[in-house]
Amino acid sequence: MEFVTREINYYAIFEALYIQRPSETKAQLSDALKRAYKIILEYLSKAKHYYDQNAFGRSFGRILVV
């Protein structure tokens, strides 16, 4: 979770510095930020699903993956 928090803070600063200003690359930067936020949200969703399972479910899931 520390990594996710740090990344969101980094992107918020990046957005404030670069996206709010008129620029030729504004659309590309905005798209890159959207992709980064999407990846973070997907990660958080998977982490929530993992931690919502009980200990037996997590252990059984690891056995099936291997």
Long-range contacts (C-beta under 8 A, 24 or more apart in sequence): 4-40, 4-43, 4-44, 7-36, 7-40, 8-40, 11-36, 11-37
